[in-house]
Structure formats: C-alpha cells, structure tokens
Amino acid sequence: MQHRQYRQQQTMDWQKNIALIIVNPIMIINDDDPLITDDNNDDDDDNHSDYQIYLQHFDRHEKISPNISFDKLPRMNLSKDDFHRDWLKSIDWPNRNSDMETLKFQNVPIIHDKFMTSHNDDDDHQDVLLALRICALRCLFTELGIIPNNCDFVHFDESIIDKCRNDWQNFRKFYLANFLRINFDKLELYEWWNWLTPTSVGHSPRFDTIYYLVILPQTFPKISTNNGHWISPNQLSSLLLPPSDNYELKCLSQFNQIDKLKQFLKQEYSQISIQRWIPYIEFYQDGCISYLPGDQFYPDHVSNIPIAPPRFNTDITMNQRRSSSMNRIEHQGLKYQIIVSGNHRYQILPKKISNVKSKL
C-alpha cells in the first residue's frame, strides 16, 4: 500500500518533458552577421566556437514583480501521441544496442517507468526511450520546421508545414502518408542529462527533464519563430538563463569545435552513464545553494517527494560552506554562479569552472 501510494504521488508530482540543445554548425560567429567566415584570423581555433545554440527569448511582465527578459532552451512535454504505434512502425534503429542502453540509462528512472504509459492498451506502446526521442524531434520540428533525417519540406506548401507544426498529430499523419521513416542510426540525436525540479519548490509544477543534444547536418540560418535566436557558447555569460540550462550549456561549451564533440560522442559517449540529478537546496544569510552530486555537502539521499521544508541556516553565509569538492549553483536573488571543482561530472568538464555568473 505504501509503495503504491509513493508511486502514484511520484507520477503526479513530476511532468515528463525534454529540453533540446540544438547545435547549428557555422564557421566564425559575428553579432552583425551570424554566418561569417574569417579567413584572416590567426588566433587559435580553440578560442572560437564553430557552432551556435538555439534559444527561446521571453519578456515577462508582471504587476507583482520586476519585468524580466530571459532565455531558455526549447522544451516540450511528453504526450500520449508520442507513444502511437504508427510512430514505432516508422522507426528504423537496426544498430540499437541494449547493453549500451542498460549502462547509459540505469540511473534514469523515466526510461524504465512503465507506469507512465499505463493509459495505453498495447504492450508495444511501452518503449519510453523511443517516445522521448519522438518528443525531441517534435520539439525540433515545432521550433525550426525541420527534421534532419529523410524529411525535406522545401517543396511543400508553407500552410501545410504550419498546420503540421501547430498540431503534431497532423504531422504524424502527413509524415507517414509520404512513406518517410525515421532512421535513428543516421540521426545525430543524443540523450544528454536528466534533471528533476528541486522538491523545495513545493507543490507547483515540477518536471522530470531529459536534455537532448541534436547536431544539425548543415547550417540553418533562418529563424522560424518570433522568439527564437542563435547564440554562440562564448556569449552565454551575458544571458539570463535557467540555472540547469546554463549548467548544461557550460558543459557543452567545453567543446569549441563540432568535430571534437562528435569525436567524444563516438568514442566515449556510449561508456558514460547518464545521471538523474535532484538539486538539494539550503538557505543561508546571503542566499541559497543548490547542491549537486559530487559536492561535499550533497546528502547521501534526496527524496523525490518533499518530506520537510528546505533547511534554513541563518547563522552562516554561503562562503562558509565552501570546500575542496564543490558542484553547486549559488543563488543570490536573481543572480547565481555555477561552481564546479573536485568530482566533476565527466571528461568534458575542466578541472575547475569557477564563478560562472548569470543574472537569473
């Protein structure tokens, strides 16, 4: 009975969704012209990124709080249609490696959560990994109007594309009617990391979010939505981003070149287990700290279900919680900084990232 109650509460508390990191290959980035090749630049190539990241821009105006202009990675909630049997029949994945998946997703419960799809009648609807990947492609298509795999919409009427983007079921029917198939062996789509919204947010909507990395096969210069824009990784510090988005993009930005990123994905990606992270938050005199696994002060266990309010340490400051092993996000109002040292996440992180500041 207790296990059933926990499982129901766990399912109700967490909405399943994806966040999409879209890598757009270019040469040299210039603010005035996003597609410029600077053949006369003698600087080391490692000082420049040869790709951009797609972000959504928002302006929030509220009567009870200051106006805020911020950016975030595109997101999309997992839907029932992502499990549709027609999708599963349209997918080619001949080189799928179950042993590699066991290693990569052993610490990502959302992949193994059959209860999440219990509303479906057929057992073949139960492949959550495929559904999440379909959701990632749906997000990509909704944002940019493309799927970089066997699907060229250039010769189709714009009204048909808009109709499909506004209703994913229309796109599924249209896609299948044209006998197109999704080949995951050729598609550069990768599960990147998994975050849970901190339980300290109370009963407001919380998310079990998997970050997906997709590398576009060629430069995509056009912005297809009013609030979308491309940003160079070296411009991240000037933006207002959610802390988890900022953290993941800082990890990605350790690769300045797409070739190095692809080399990592080819050689090391399959051997690294993705983790599900729950930030553990404590409050201090001058702000609060979101501790992440690898930090000296991260507890041995963080419950998915909040059993107590966040801890308030009003007698000490955040600086007094510094240690030799830190992996955290320190918040002071709308400002925060990411600090990583000691036990970092994996190879793409440097030995130390300190004082990565943002305004959110």
KAJO-V531253 format. One record per backbone hydrogen bond with DSSP energy under -1.0 kcal/mol. NH is the residue of the N-H (numbers start at 1). CO is the residue of the C=O. If there is no record, write none. Layout:
nh->(NH/NH)
co->(CO/CO)
This chain:
nh->(5/6/7/8/9/10/11/12/13/14/15/17/18/19/20/21/23/24/26/28/36/39/41/47/48/50/52/53/54/55/56/57/58/60/68/70/71/72/76/78/83/84/88/89/92/96/101/102/103/104/105/108/111/114/117/118/120/125/126/128/131/132/133/134/135/136/137/138/139/140/141/142/143/144/145/149/156/161/162/163/164/165/166/171/172/173/174/175/176/177/178/179/180/182/184/186/187/189/190/192/194/195/196/197/201/202/208/209/210/211/212/213/214/215/216/228/229/231/235/236/238/239/246/247/248/249/250/251/252/253/254/255/261/262/263/264/265/266/267/268/269/271/272/274/277/280/282/283/284/285/288/289/290/291/292/295/296/298/313/316/321/322/328/329/330/331/332/335/336/337/338/339/340/341/344/349/353/356/357/358)
co->(1/2/3/4/5/6/7/8/9/10/206/208/76/210/74/212/214/52/50/36/28/37/38/44/45/256/24/231/22/229/72/227/70/68/60/58/240/56/18/16/80/81/84/85/182/93/97/98/99/100/101/105/108/112/114/115/117/122/123/126/127/128/129/130/131/132/133/134/135/136/137/138/139/140/141/147/153/157/158/159/160/161/162/167/168/169/170/171/172/173/174/176/175/90/92/183/183/187/213/211/275/209/277/207/198/199/15/195/17/193/19/190/21/188/23/225/55/53/232/233/235/236/242/243/244/245/246/247/248/249/251/252/257/258/259/260/261/262/263/264/264/268/269/104/194/291/289/311/287/316/331/282/329/280/327/292/325/295/283/313/318/319/339/290/337/288/335/332/358/330/356/328/353/326/342/346/340/338/355/336)
